[in-house]
C-alpha cells in the first residue's frame, strides 16, 4: 500500500536509487575527462603547472617589484636610520604617516628589517 510509506522513507528510497547510479555517472565523467585531456595533449596543449620555469619567472618578477618598492622608499628609511630609530619605531612612524606596506597593509618591524636588508642599509644578522 502506497499510503503506508512515510515521506522520510520515500526520500531515503529516492536517495538510495540515486546513489546506486552514482558509480556509472562517475565512470562516465571520468572517461570524458580522460578523453578530453588526451585530445588536448595531442594538440600540444601544455597541461598542469609550467614547472620550474614558471616559478623562476614569478620569483624574479616579485623580486623586481620589491626592488622598485624599496627604491621608492629609500629616502624615508635613510631619514629613519639617521634618527637612530628602532625597527619597531620605524614601523610605527610609517603607519602613523599612512604609508602602506608593499601589499597595502600596516608595517611591522619584520617588514622594516627586510626592507633595510634589501636596501643594503643593514648587515644581515643585525
DSSP file (Angstrom, degrees, kcal/mol; ACC not computed):
  #  RESIDUE AA STRUCTURE BP1 BP2  ACC     N-H-->O    O-->H-N    N-H-->O    O-->H-N    TCO  KAPPA ALPHA  PHI   PSI    X-CA   Y-CA   Z-CA
    1    1 A X    >         0   0    0      0, 0.0     3,-0.9     0, 0.0     4,-0.2   0.000 360.0 360.0 360.0 129.5    0.0    0.0    0.0
    2    2 A X  G >   +     0   0    0      1,-0.2     3,-1.1     2,-0.2     0, 0.0   0.750 360.0  64.5 -72.5 -24.5    1.4    3.3   -1.0
    3    3 A X  G 3  S+     0   0    0      1,-0.2    -1,-0.2     3,-0.0     0, 0.0   0.673  91.1  65.8 -74.7 -15.2   -0.3    5.2    1.8
    4    4 A X  G <  S+     0   0    0     -3,-0.9     2,-0.5     2,-0.1    -1,-0.2   0.584  79.4  99.2 -81.1  -9.0    1.8    3.3    4.4
    5    5 A X    <   -     0   0    0     -3,-1.1     2,-0.2    -4,-0.2    -3,-0.0  -0.667  69.9-138.9 -84.0 124.8    5.0    4.9    3.2
    6    6 A X     >  -     0   0    0     -2,-0.5     4,-1.9     1,-0.1     3,-0.5  -0.507  20.1-117.4 -77.8 150.7    6.2    7.8    5.3
    7    7 A X  H  > S+     0   0    0      1,-0.2     4,-2.1     2,-0.2     5,-0.2   0.886 115.0  53.3 -56.9 -40.0    7.6   10.9    3.5
    8    8 A X  H  > S+     0   0    0      1,-0.2     4,-1.9     2,-0.2    -1,-0.2   0.843 107.6  51.7 -66.7 -30.7   11.0   10.5    5.0
    9    9 A X  H  > S+     0   0    0     -3,-0.5     4,-2.5     2,-0.2    -1,-0.2   0.870 107.7  52.5 -70.1 -36.0   11.2    6.8    3.8
   10   10 A X  H  X S+     0   0    0     -4,-1.9     4,-2.3     2,-0.2    -2,-0.2   0.908 109.6  48.6 -65.4 -41.5   10.3    7.9    0.3
   11   11 A X  H  X S+     0   0    0     -4,-2.1     4,-2.4     2,-0.2    -1,-0.2   0.918 111.6  49.9 -63.6 -42.7   13.1   10.4    0.4
   12   12 A X  H  X S+     0   0    0     -4,-1.9     4,-2.3     1,-0.2    -2,-0.2   0.906 110.4  50.0 -62.7 -42.0   15.5    7.8    1.6
   13   13 A X  H  X S+     0   0    0     -4,-2.5     4,-1.9     2,-0.2    -1,-0.2   0.896 111.2  48.8 -64.9 -39.9   14.5    5.4   -1.1
   14   14 A X  H  X S+     0   0    0     -4,-2.3     4,-2.2     1,-0.2    -2,-0.2   0.905 111.2  50.3 -66.2 -40.5   15.0    8.0   -3.8
   15   15 A X  H  X S+     0   0    0     -4,-2.4     4,-2.5     1,-0.2    -2,-0.2   0.888 108.8  51.8 -63.8 -39.2   18.4    8.8   -2.4
   16   16 A X  H  X S+     0   0    0     -4,-2.3     4,-1.8     2,-0.2    -1,-0.2   0.884 109.0  50.6 -65.0 -38.3   19.4    5.2   -2.4
   17   17 A X  H  X S+     0   0    0     -4,-1.9     4,-1.1     2,-0.2    -2,-0.2   0.913 111.4  47.9 -65.9 -41.7   18.3    4.9   -6.0
   18   18 A X  H  X S+     0   0    0     -4,-2.2     4,-0.8     1,-0.2     3,-0.4   0.909 110.4  52.1 -63.1 -41.7   20.4    7.9   -6.9
   19   19 A X  H >X S+     0   0    0     -4,-2.5     3,-0.5     1,-0.2     4,-0.5   0.845 103.5  58.0 -64.6 -33.8   23.4    6.5   -5.0
   20   20 A X  H 3< S+     0   0    0     -4,-1.8     3,-0.3     1,-0.2     4,-0.3   0.837 109.3  44.8 -66.4 -31.3   23.1    3.2   -6.9
   21   21 A X  H 3X S+     0   0    0     -4,-1.1     4,-1.8    -3,-0.4     3,-0.5   0.571  90.3  89.6 -86.9  -9.4   23.5    5.1  -10.2
   22   22 A X  H <X S+     0   0    0     -4,-0.8     4,-3.0    -3,-0.5     5,-0.2   0.874  80.2  56.2 -59.2 -42.6   26.4    7.3   -9.0
   23   23 A X  H  X S+     0   0    0     -4,-0.5     4,-2.3    -3,-0.3    -1,-0.2   0.885 108.0  49.6 -59.7 -35.9   29.2    4.9   -9.9
   24   24 A X  H  > S+     0   0    0     -3,-0.5     4,-2.1    -4,-0.3    -1,-0.2   0.916 112.6  46.9 -67.1 -41.6   28.0    4.8  -13.5
   25   25 A X  H  X S+     0   0    0     -4,-1.8     4,-2.5     2,-0.2     5,-0.2   0.928 112.4  50.1 -64.9 -44.6   27.8    8.6  -13.6
   26   26 A X  H  X S+     0   0    0     -4,-3.0     4,-2.5     1,-0.2    -2,-0.2   0.907 110.7  49.5 -59.7 -42.8   31.3    8.9  -12.0
   27   27 A X  H  X S+     0   0    0     -4,-2.3     4,-2.4    -5,-0.2    -1,-0.2   0.888 110.7  50.0 -65.4 -39.0   32.8    6.5  -14.6
   28   28 A X  H  X S+     0   0    0     -4,-2.1     4,-2.3     2,-0.2    -2,-0.2   0.923 112.1  47.0 -66.2 -43.9   31.2    8.4  -17.5
   29   29 A X  H  X S+     0   0    0     -4,-2.5     4,-2.4     1,-0.2    -2,-0.2   0.918 112.4  50.7 -62.6 -43.4   32.6   11.7  -16.2
   30   30 A X  H  X S+     0   0    0     -4,-2.5     4,-2.6    -5,-0.2    -2,-0.2   0.908 110.3  49.1 -61.7 -43.2   36.0   10.2  -15.7
   31   31 A X  H  X S+     0   0    0     -4,-2.4     4,-2.3     2,-0.2    -1,-0.2   0.917 111.7  48.4 -64.6 -43.3   36.0    8.7  -19.2
   32   32 A X  H  X S+     0   0    0     -4,-2.3     4,-2.5     2,-0.2    -1,-0.2   0.903 112.3  49.7 -63.0 -40.7   35.0   12.1  -20.8
   33   33 A X  H  X S+     0   0    0     -4,-2.4     4,-2.6     2,-0.2     5,-0.2   0.934 110.9  48.4 -64.5 -46.6   37.7   13.9  -18.8
   34   34 A X  H  X S+     0   0    0     -4,-2.6     4,-2.3     1,-0.2    -1,-0.2   0.907 112.8  49.1 -59.9 -41.8   40.4   11.4  -19.8
   35   35 A X  H  X S+     0   0    0     -4,-2.3     4,-2.4     2,-0.2    -2,-0.2   0.924 111.6  48.3 -64.4 -45.0   39.4   11.7  -23.4
   36   36 A X  H  X S+     0   0    0     -4,-2.5     4,-2.2     1,-0.2    -2,-0.2   0.906 112.7  48.1 -63.8 -41.7   39.4   15.5  -23.4
   37   37 A X  H  X S+     0   0    0     -4,-2.6     4,-2.4     2,-0.2    -1,-0.2   0.895 111.1  51.1 -65.3 -39.6   42.8   15.6  -21.7
   38   38 A X  H  X S+     0   0    0     -4,-2.3     4,-2.1    -5,-0.2    -2,-0.2   0.915 111.0  47.9 -63.7 -43.1   44.2   13.1  -24.2
   39   39 A X  H  X S+     0   0    0     -4,-2.4     4,-1.3     2,-0.2    -2,-0.2   0.892 110.9  51.6 -64.6 -39.4   42.9   15.2  -27.1
   40   40 A X  H  <>S+     0   0    0     -4,-2.2     5,-2.3     1,-0.2     4,-0.4   0.920 109.3  50.1 -63.6 -43.2   44.4   18.4  -25.6
   41   41 A X  H ><5S+     0   0    0     -4,-2.4     3,-1.5     1,-0.2    -1,-0.2   0.904 107.5  53.8 -60.9 -40.9   47.8   16.7  -25.2
   42   42 A X  H 3<5S+     0   0    0     -4,-2.1    -1,-0.2     1,-0.3    -2,-0.2   0.782 105.5  54.0 -67.2 -24.8   47.7   15.6  -28.8
   43   43 A X  T 3<5S-     0   0    0     -4,-1.3    -1,-0.3    -3,-0.4    -2,-0.2   0.502 123.2-107.4 -83.5  -4.5   47.0   19.2  -29.9
   44   44 A X  T < 5 +     0   0    0     -3,-1.5     2,-0.3    -4,-0.4    -3,-0.2   0.597  63.2 157.4  90.9  11.6   50.1   20.3  -27.9
   45   45 A X      < -     0   0    0     -5,-2.3     2,-0.7    -6,-0.2    -1,-0.3  -0.535  42.3-128.6 -70.8 132.5   48.4   22.0  -25.0
   46   46 A X        -     0   0    0     -2,-0.3     2,-0.3     2,-0.0    -1,-0.1  -0.745  27.0-155.8 -85.8 118.6   50.7   22.1  -22.0
   47   47 A X        +     0   0    0     -2,-0.7     2,-0.0     2,-0.1   -10,-0.0  -0.694  49.3   7.6 -98.4 146.6   48.8   20.7  -19.1
   48   48 A X  S    S-     0   0    0     -2,-0.3    -2,-0.0     2,-0.0     2,-0.0  -0.224 108.5 -22.0  82.2-174.1   49.4   21.4  -15.4
   49   49 A X        -     0   0    0      1,-0.1     3,-0.1    -2,-0.0    -2,-0.1  -0.316  60.3-120.9 -68.2 152.7   51.8   24.0  -14.0
   50   50 A X    >   -     0   0    0      1,-0.2     3,-0.6     2,-0.1     4,-0.2   0.540  49.1-143.9 -75.0  -5.6   54.7   25.1  -16.2
   51   51 A X  T 3>  -     0   0    0      1,-0.2     4,-2.2     2,-0.2     3,-0.5  -0.443  56.0  -9.4  83.2-151.7   57.2   23.9  -13.6
   52   52 A X  H 3> S+     0   0    0      1,-0.2     4,-3.0     2,-0.2    -1,-0.2   0.826 131.1  56.4 -59.1 -36.8   60.5   25.5  -12.7
   53   53 A X  H <> S+     0   0    0     -3,-0.6     4,-2.2     1,-0.2    -1,-0.2   0.918 109.4  46.4 -62.9 -41.8   60.5   28.0  -15.5
   54   54 A X  H  > S+     0   0    0     -3,-0.5     4,-2.1     2,-0.2    -2,-0.2   0.916 114.5  47.1 -65.4 -43.8   57.1   29.4  -14.4
   55   55 A X  H  X S+     0   0    0     -4,-2.2     4,-2.7     2,-0.2     5,-0.2   0.923 111.1  51.5 -64.6 -44.4   58.2   29.5  -10.7
   56   56 A X  H  X S+     0   0    0     -4,-3.0     4,-2.5     1,-0.2    -1,-0.2   0.916 110.4  48.6 -59.8 -44.5   61.5   31.2  -11.6
   57   57 A X  H  X S+     0   0    0     -4,-2.2     4,-2.1    -5,-0.2    -1,-0.2   0.900 111.9  49.4 -63.8 -40.6   59.7   33.9  -13.7
   58   58 A X  H  X S+     0   0    0     -4,-2.1     4,-2.3     2,-0.2    -2,-0.2   0.921 111.9  47.9 -64.6 -44.2   57.3   34.5  -10.9
   59   59 A X  H  X S+     0   0    0     -4,-2.7     4,-2.5     1,-0.2    -2,-0.2   0.915 111.1  50.8 -63.6 -43.5   60.1   34.8   -8.3
   60   60 A X  H  X S+     0   0    0     -4,-2.5     4,-2.3    -5,-0.2    -1,-0.2   0.892 110.2  49.9 -62.9 -39.2   62.1   37.2  -10.5
   61   61 A X  H  X S+     0   0    0     -4,-2.1     4,-2.7     2,-0.2    -1,-0.2   0.922 110.6  49.6 -65.1 -43.7   59.0   39.4  -11.0
   62   62 A X  H  X S+     0   0    0     -4,-2.3     4,-2.5     1,-0.2    -2,-0.2   0.916 111.5  49.0 -61.1 -42.7   58.4   39.6   -7.3
   63   63 A X  H  X S+     0   0    0     -4,-2.5     4,-2.4     2,-0.2    -1,-0.2   0.914 111.4  49.1 -63.6 -42.1   62.0   40.5   -6.6
   64   64 A X  H  X S+     0   0    0     -4,-2.3     4,-2.2     2,-0.2    -2,-0.2   0.920 111.9  48.6 -63.7 -43.2   61.9   43.2   -9.2
   65   65 A X  H  X S+     0   0    0     -4,-2.7     4,-2.4     1,-0.2    -2,-0.2   0.903 111.5  50.2 -62.2 -40.8   58.7   44.6   -7.8
   66   66 A X  H  X S+     0   0    0     -4,-2.5     4,-2.5     1,-0.2    -2,-0.2   0.881 109.0  51.9 -66.0 -37.9   60.2   44.5   -4.3
   67   67 A X  H  X S+     0   0    0     -4,-2.4     4,-2.4     2,-0.2    -1,-0.2   0.913 110.4  48.0 -64.1 -42.3   63.3   46.3   -5.5
   68   68 A X  H  X S+     0   0    0     -4,-2.2     4,-1.9     2,-0.2    -2,-0.2   0.931 112.4  49.0 -63.0 -45.6   61.2   49.1   -7.1
   69   69 A X  H  X S+     0   0    0     -4,-2.4     4,-0.9     1,-0.2    -2,-0.2   0.915 111.2  50.2 -60.6 -43.7   59.1   49.4   -3.9
   70   70 A X  H >< S+     0   0    0     -4,-2.5     3,-0.8     1,-0.2     4,-0.4   0.917 109.1  50.8 -62.2 -44.0   62.3   49.6   -1.8
   71   71 A X  H >< S+     0   0    0     -4,-2.4     3,-0.9     1,-0.3     4,-0.4   0.860 104.8  57.8 -63.7 -34.5   63.8   52.3   -4.1
   72   72 A X  H 3< S+     0   0    0     -4,-1.9    -1,-0.3     1,-0.2    -2,-0.2   0.768 115.2  37.3 -65.1 -24.2   60.7   54.4   -3.8
   73   73 A X  T <X S+     0   0    0     -4,-0.9     4,-2.0    -3,-0.8    -1,-0.2   0.284  82.8 107.5-111.2   8.7   61.1   54.4    0.0
   74   74 A X  H <> S+     0   0    0     -3,-0.9     4,-2.3    -4,-0.4     5,-0.2   0.897  79.1  51.6 -55.9 -44.7   64.9   54.7    0.2
   75   75 A X  H  > S+     0   0    0     -4,-0.4     4,-2.2     1,-0.2    -1,-0.2   0.886 108.1  51.6 -63.3 -40.1   64.8   58.4    1.4
   76   76 A X  H  > S+     0   0    0      1,-0.2     4,-2.1     2,-0.2    -1,-0.2   0.927 112.6  45.3 -63.0 -44.6   62.3   57.6    4.2
   77   77 A X  H  X S+     0   0    0     -4,-2.0     4,-2.5     2,-0.2    -2,-0.2   0.841 109.7  54.9 -70.7 -32.0   64.4   54.8    5.5
   78   78 A X  H  X S+     0   0    0     -4,-2.3     4,-2.2    -5,-0.2    -1,-0.2   0.910 108.2  50.2 -64.2 -40.6   67.6   56.9    5.3
   79   79 A X  H  X S+     0   0    0     -4,-2.2     4,-1.6     2,-0.2    -2,-0.2   0.922 111.0  48.6 -60.9 -45.1   65.8   59.5    7.4
   80   80 A X  H  X>S+     0   0    0     -4,-2.1     5,-2.0     1,-0.2     4,-0.7   0.908 110.6  50.1 -62.9 -42.5   64.9   56.9   10.0
   81   81 A X  H ><5S+     0   0    0     -4,-2.5     3,-0.8     1,-0.2    -1,-0.2   0.894 108.5  53.1 -64.2 -38.9   68.4   55.5   10.1
   82   82 A X  H 3<5S+     0   0    0     -4,-2.2    -1,-0.2     1,-0.3    -2,-0.2   0.836 108.9  49.9 -64.7 -32.1   69.8   59.0   10.6
   83   83 A X  H 3<5S-     0   0    0     -4,-1.6    -1,-0.3    -5,-0.2    -2,-0.2   0.588 111.5-124.3 -81.5 -10.8   67.4   59.5   13.5
   84   84 A X  T <<5 +     0   0    0     -3,-0.8    -3,-0.2    -4,-0.7    -2,-0.1   0.782  47.6 170.6  74.4  27.3   68.5   56.1   15.0
   85   85 A X      < -     0   0    0     -5,-2.0    -1,-0.2     1,-0.1     2,-0.1  -0.374  32.3-119.5 -71.8 149.1   65.0   54.7   15.2
   86   86 A X     >  -     0   0    0      1,-0.1     4,-2.6    -2,-0.1     5,-0.2  -0.372  29.0-106.6 -76.7 165.6   64.4   51.0   16.0
   87   87 A X  H  > S+     0   0    0      1,-0.2     4,-2.3     2,-0.2     5,-0.2   0.918 122.2  51.5 -59.4 -43.0   62.7   48.8   13.5
   88   88 A X  H  > S+     0   0    0      1,-0.2     4,-2.1     2,-0.2    -1,-0.2   0.908 111.1  46.7 -62.2 -42.3   59.6   48.8   15.7
   89   89 A X  H  > S+     0   0    0      2,-0.2     4,-2.6     1,-0.2    -1,-0.2   0.878 109.2  55.0 -69.0 -37.0   59.6   52.6   15.9
   90   90 A X  H  X S+     0   0    0     -4,-2.6     4,-2.7     1,-0.2    -2,-0.2   0.932 108.5  48.9 -59.3 -44.5   60.1   52.9   12.1
   91   91 A X  H  X S+     0   0    0     -4,-2.3     4,-2.3     1,-0.2    16,-0.3   0.914 110.8  50.6 -61.2 -43.1   57.1   50.7   11.5
   92   92 A X  H  X S+     0   0    0     -4,-2.1     4,-2.6     2,-0.2    -1,-0.2   0.924 111.7  47.2 -60.7 -44.8   55.0   52.8   13.9
   93   93 A X  H  X S+     0   0    0     -4,-2.6     4,-2.5     2,-0.2    -2,-0.2   0.913 110.5  51.7 -66.0 -42.8   56.1   56.0   12.1
   94   94 A X  H  <>S+     0   0    0     -4,-2.7     5,-2.4     1,-0.2     4,-0.4   0.924 113.1  45.5 -58.4 -43.7   55.3   54.6    8.7
   95   95 A X  H ><5S+     0   0    0     -4,-2.3     3,-0.9     1,-0.2    -2,-0.2   0.892 111.4  52.1 -67.5 -39.6   51.9   53.6    9.9
   96   96 A X  H 3<5S+     0   0    0     -4,-2.6    -2,-0.2     1,-0.2    -1,-0.2   0.873 109.0  50.8 -62.9 -36.8   51.3   57.0   11.5
   97   97 A X  T 3<5S-     0   0    0     -4,-2.5    -1,-0.2    -5,-0.2    -2,-0.2   0.550 114.9-119.1 -78.1  -6.9   52.2   58.7    8.3
   98   98 A X  T < 5 +     0   0    0     -3,-0.9     2,-0.7    -4,-0.4    -3,-0.2   0.748  59.6 152.7  75.7  23.3   49.8   56.5    6.4
   99   99 A X      < -     0   0    0     -5,-2.4    -1,-0.3    -6,-0.2     8,-0.2  -0.782  39.1-137.0 -87.3 115.1   52.4   54.9    4.2
  100  100 A X        -     0   0    0     -2,-0.7     6,-0.2    -3,-0.1     5,-0.1  -0.377  13.7-116.5 -74.1 150.6   51.2   51.5    3.2
  101  101 A X    >   -     0   0    0      4,-2.9     3,-2.3    -2,-0.1    -1,-0.1  -0.149  48.4 -79.9 -71.2 177.9   53.4   48.4    3.2
  102  102 A X  T 3  S+     0   0    0      1,-0.3    -1,-0.1     2,-0.1    -2,-0.1   0.831 133.3  40.4 -54.4 -38.7   54.2   46.6   -0.1
  103  103 A X  T 3  S-     0   0    0      3,-0.1    -1,-0.3     2,-0.0     3,-0.1   0.252 124.3 -98.4 -97.8  13.2   50.9   44.7   -0.1
  104  104 A X  S <  S+     0   0    0     -3,-2.3    -2,-0.1     1,-0.2     2,-0.0   0.390  88.2 105.8  93.9  -4.1   48.8   47.7    1.2
  105  105 A X  S    S-     0   0    0      1,-0.2    -4,-2.9    -5,-0.1    -1,-0.2  -0.088  77.0 -62.1 -95.5-163.9   48.7   46.8    4.9
  106  106 A X        -     0   0    0     -6,-0.2    -1,-0.2     1,-0.1     2,-0.2  -0.465  53.8-109.4 -80.4 153.2   50.3   48.1    8.0
  107  107 A X        -     0   0    0    -16,-0.3     2,-0.3    -8,-0.2    -1,-0.1  -0.530  29.2-164.7 -80.6 147.8   54.1   47.9    8.6
  108  108 A X     >  -     0   0    0     -2,-0.2     4,-2.0     1,-0.1     5,-0.1  -0.856  35.4-109.3-122.9 164.7   55.6   45.5   11.1
  109  109 A X  H  > S+     0   0    0     -2,-0.3     4,-2.3     1,-0.2     5,-0.1   0.848 119.0  56.9 -63.7 -31.5   59.2   45.6   12.4
  110  110 A X  H  > S+     0   0    0      2,-0.2     4,-2.3     1,-0.2    -1,-0.2   0.898 105.9  49.0 -65.1 -40.3   60.0   42.4   10.4
  111  111 A X  H  > S+     0   0    0      2,-0.2     4,-2.4     1,-0.2    -1,-0.2   0.896 110.0  52.2 -64.8 -39.3   59.0   44.1    7.2
  112  112 A X  H  X S+     0   0    0     -4,-2.0     4,-2.5     2,-0.2    -2,-0.2   0.930 109.0  50.1 -61.8 -45.0   61.1   47.1    8.1
  113  113 A X  H  X S+     0   0    0     -4,-2.3     4,-2.2     1,-0.2    -2,-0.2   0.927 111.7  47.3 -60.7 -45.2   64.1   44.8    8.7
  114  114 A X  H  X S+     0   0    0     -4,-2.3     4,-2.4     1,-0.2    -1,-0.2   0.876 110.7  52.9 -64.7 -36.3   63.7   43.1    5.4
  115  115 A X  H  X S+     0   0    0     -4,-2.4     4,-2.2     2,-0.2    -2,-0.2   0.929 109.4  48.3 -63.2 -44.9   63.3   46.5    3.6
  116  116 A X  H  X>S+     0   0    0     -4,-2.5     5,-2.2     1,-0.2     6,-0.7   0.885 111.4  50.4 -64.1 -38.4   66.6   47.7    5.2
  117  117 A X  H ><5S+     0   0    0     -4,-2.2     3,-0.8     1,-0.2    -1,-0.2   0.917 110.0  50.4 -64.1 -42.3   68.3   44.5    4.1
  118  118 A X  H 3<5S+     0   0    0     -4,-2.4    -2,-0.2     1,-0.3    -1,-0.2   0.881 111.2  48.4 -62.9 -38.2   67.0   44.9    0.6
  119  119 A X  H 3<5S-     0   0    0     -4,-2.2    -1,-0.3    -5,-0.2    -2,-0.2   0.584 111.9-122.2 -78.4  -9.3   68.3   48.5    0.5
  120  120 A X  T <<5S+     0   0    0     -3,-0.8    -3,-0.2    -4,-0.7    -2,-0.1   0.682  77.9 123.1  76.7  17.2   71.7   47.3    1.8
  121  121 A X      < +     0   0    0     -5,-2.2     2,-0.4    -6,-0.2    -4,-0.2   0.444  68.2  43.3 -89.7  -0.4   71.4   49.6    4.8
  122  122 A X  S    S-     0   0    0     -6,-0.7    -2,-0.2    -5,-0.1    -1,-0.1  -0.978  82.1-120.7-148.5 129.7   71.8   46.9    7.4
  123  123 A X    >   -     0   0    0     -2,-0.4     3,-1.6     1,-0.1    -6,-0.1  -0.400  44.3 -95.7 -67.4 146.8   74.1   44.0    7.6
  124  124 A X  T 3  S+     0   0    0      1,-0.2    -1,-0.1     2,-0.1     0, 0.0  -0.334 110.1  30.7 -60.6 141.6   72.4   40.6    7.8
  125  125 A X  T 3         0   0    0     -3,-0.1    -1,-0.2     1,-0.0    -2,-0.1   0.347 360.0 360.0  91.7  -6.3   72.0   39.3   11.3
  126  126 A X    <         0   0    0     -3,-1.6    -2,-0.1   -13,-0.1    -3,-0.1   0.479 360.0 360.0 -81.4 360.0   71.6   42.7   12.9
